[in-house]
């Protein structure tokens, strides 16, 4: 039987040249008790020590709902020795019918020293047929971007939340996208964090009769947790892109000025407070305030509208989870380019 992922073991050590041979042997030993499944190639790259075990645990959870061939890579670029180690395993979960185990293969690599330059060839030689190739890049991007690697990527998944220089990182990604003839879809987990909050605010305006409020918005307040300022700025960018606001330069770090299509000025203020990545969003007009806030229980959003300061009875909506498995699972369910995300980034690129 293939190794069960819940043990979080890297599996069987193998020579790189014998990976395919050992994978075939692994399935022969299962004797029909398990079915191999794969919808995409999902490669994960990290330079953090111990990330191989950590990402194996994440893959065990992700593959419960997203069958794939997982290629998990830990690179030690500062090592003095040049060495490549590899393992094979399988993440197995009982099918919904309850009769067979459905398994996703994992190939793990530990790259040391100058061997990290072998990354493109290691990845390409172990992709599963012609399935789409998703690359989860857990590091900041470095110049130059390797065109040999990025030309094959269908979707690059990253998290801009920890970037020190957002503009520089986006420039590198856009350069790689151009090298790949616009083939790469940019997928930011920092954007995925905003899904439920964006949906909750947007539902106020589902009916055309409420659209007249757009022309009256005069202020926006976004509360964000420490370390999640970029998440709040992306939310402001989404509002600006959807409502056609143009940004103006301001000296304050957490206060932005925008101008609507009619020439009316409005302010967006960011407040840092402990809690969820986006704890509360208040959008105000002279007559009404639209409010989305995390409930105290943490897994629900309280959505309400009314005069500022008055007591309200909120509507409850689901809140998103901020753990890597939930964010990746949301991202893996999507298809197509992320045009709304790119429009949002372009509105606030200089503010990030």
N, C-alpha and C positions, 0 to 999 in steps of 0.2 A: 504493500500500500504506500502511496505517496505520503511524505511527512505532513502531519497535520499542523496548520499554521498557528493554532492556539498555543503551541509550545514556544513560539517565537524563535525557533532555531533557524540558523542560516541553512541548515540541511547538510547535504553531502558535499564534502570538499572534492573538487574535480580539477583536472588540468584544463586550461582554456581550450586547448586543441581537441578535447574529448567531450565538450559540453553537449553537443547534439547527440552523440553516441550514448552518453549517460542518461539524457532525458528520455530517449527511446526505451532504454532498459528500465527506467523508472516506471513508465506506463505499462510495460509488459508485465512487471511484477504486480501491478494492481489487479490483474486478472479479471477485468471487467467490472470491478466493484466501484470504480470511479470513472467519471467522464471528464475529459479535458475540454475546457471552454476558453475562448478568447475572442473578444470583440475589437480590442485595440492593443497596440503596443504602448505600454506606459513606462517610460524610463524616469528615474528619480536620481538627481545628482546633488551631492552635498560634499562640502569639505570639512564639516564638523566631525571631530573625533567621536566615535560611538554612534554616528548617524546610521550606520549599516543595520545595527540592531533596532534602533528606534524606528527607522523607515520600514523594516520588516514587520514590526508590530502594526504600523499604520496600514501596510498593504494587506495584512490579515483581515483588517476591518473593512477596508475599501472593497476588497474582492467579494465580500458577502453579497453585494448588489451590482458589482461592475466586474464582470469577468474580463481578464486581460492577461497578456504576457508581461510580467513585471521584470524590469531590469533595474536593479538597485545598485547604485554606485557610490562608494565613499572614496574620496581622493585626498591623499596626504601630499600636497605639492611641495612641502618643505623637507620631506624625508631625504636623507643622504643616499640611501640605497634605492635602486630601481627594481621594483617587484610588482607582480600581478598575482593576486589570489582570487579564486572563484569558487562558488558553491551553487548547487541547484536544490530546489525544494518545491513544494506545491502547497498552496492555500486551499484547503478543502472545506466545503460547507454542504450540509445536507440540502438537497433540492426541495422545492416547495411541495413536490409530490411525496417527498419523504422516503423514497426508495433508494436513490443513488446519491453518492457524493459528487458534487460538481467542483472541479479543481482548476485553479489558475496557476500556471507555472511561474516560478520566480528564479531568475538568474542573478546572483549577487557577485559584485566585484569590489575588491579593495585594491586601489591603485596607489603606488608609492613612487615618489621622486619623478624623474623625467618620463616615466611611463604614462603620466597623465596625458601626454600628447597623443597617446593611443586611443583616447576617448572616442573619436568618430568611428574608427575601424572596429573597436570593441562593440559599440552600439549597433552599427549597421550589420555586422556579421551575425547578430543574434536576434534580429527582428523576426517576428512571426509572419511569414509570407508577405502579402501586400496589404495587410491591415493598416489603418491609420496609425501614425506615430505621434504620440503625445509626450512632450518632455517637461517634467516638473523640475524647474531649476530653483534650488533652495539657496543660492548664493547671489550676491550682486554680480552683475555682468561686467566683464573686463574687455578692454580694448587691446588688441583687435578681436572682433568676433570671428570665429572660425567658419568661413563660408562652406567648407565641406560638411560641417555638422548641420548648420542651420538650413541648408538647401533641402534637407530631407524632412524637416519638422513640419507637421501639419498644425499642431497647436502647442504653443509654449505657455506653460503655466508658471506663474511667479506670484510673489506677495510684495507689493510696493510699500507695505506698512513700515518696514524697517529701513527703507532706503535713506541714505544720508543726502543724496543729490538726485532728486526725482528727474529733473530735466536731463541730466547727463545719462542716467539709466535709460530713459525713454528714447534718447537720441541713439544709443547703442542698439536698442531693440528695433527701432525704425530703420536703422542701417541694415540690420540683419534681414528685416522684412523686404527691403529693396533688393538685397542680394538674392533673395529667394523669389523674386518677381511677384511680391505681394501674396505669396502662398501661405505664409504663416498667419495664424489667428492668435492675437495677443489676449491672454486670459489672466486677469489680475484677481487673486483671491481677496485683495483689499476691496475690490468692487463687489465681489460676491457677498461680503459681509453686509452690504447695504441693501440687498434684495428686499427683505421683508419690510424694512423701514421705508424704502421707496414705494413699495406696493401700498403700504398703509397710508402714506400721505397722498398718493395718487388717487386712491379710492374716493377721497372727498370730492374729486372733480370728474368722476365717471360720467355724470349726467351733464349734458350741454348747458342746462339751466344754471349750473354753478360756475361756468367759465368766466362770467363777468368779474369774478373776484381776482382773476389774474391781473387785470389792469389796475387793481387797487392795492396790491401787496406793497407794503412800505418797509417791512423789516423781517428778518429771519434770524432765529437764534438756534444754534446747534451745540448741544452739550456732548463732549467726548471724553473718553477715559484717557489717563496719562499714557502716552506712547501712540495714541491713535489720532493725532491731529490730521495726518494725511487722509485718513478715512473721512473725517469731517469736511475737509477741503474738497474731496471727490464728490461728496454729497452736494456741496454748494455748486460745484461744476455741473452736476446733473440738473439742478434747478435752472442754472443759467443757460445751459444748452437747450433744455426743453421749452423755456419761456423766452428765449432769444434776448437774454441780458448780455450786455457787454461790460467787461471789467474795467475799472479805473484804478490807477496807482494810489496806494495809501501807505502811510508810514507805520500804522499799527500792525503788529504781527498777526493778531487774531480778529481784526475787523476789516472787512472788505467792502468796497463800494461798487455798485453796479448801476448801469443805466438801461432802462427798458427800451423797447423799440419805439415807444412814444416820447422818449426823452426824459422820463421821470426817474429820479434817483432813489435808490434804496440801499439799505445797509444789511450786511450779513455779519453777525457776531458769533465767534466761537468761544465757548466756555469750557475749560478743563475741569472735570469733576470725576471722582472715583465712580466706577460702575462698569456698565457695558461699553463696548467700543463707541456706539452712538447711544447715549442714554436718553436724550430727549430732543425733539425738534419742534420749534414753535414758528409758525408762519402767520404773520399778522397783517390785517388791513385795518382801516379806521373803524370798521364796524364789527369785525369778528376775528377770532384767533383760532387757527387750526393747530391741534397739538397731538403729537405722537410721542408716547413715553413708555419705557419699559416698566412693566408691573413689578411689584416687590418680589413676586414669586420667581421672576427671571426668565420664564419661558413663554411669556405672553406680552403683547403690546397693548397699551391702553390708548384708544383713539377717540378724540373728542373735539367738539367745536363749540364756540360760545364767546361771550364777552370776556375779555381778560380779567382774571381774578375771580370770576363767578364759579360757584360749585356746579359740577357737571356729572352726568352719568356716562362713563366711557363705554365704548364698544371694545370688545376684546378680539384681538387677532393674534395669530401665531408669531412668535419671535424666532429669529434664526439663531443657530448655535455657532459659536466661534472656534470650535476645535478643528484641527486640520482634516479629520475624516469627514466631518459634515460639510466643510467648505469644498473639499475635493469631490465629494459625492454630488453636490449641487453642480459643480462645474462639468463633471463628466456626463451629466444628463443633457447637456446643451449641445447645440450644433449651430453652424453658421457664424459669420463674423460678428464681433461685438461693436457695432457701429455706435450705439448709444454711449458706451464706455469711452470710445475714442473722442466723440463730440464733447463729453464731459471733461476729459483730460485737456483738450485744446482750450477750453474756457478758463481753466485755472492753472495751466502749466507753470506759469511764472510764480504763482502763489504757493506751490508745493515745494 
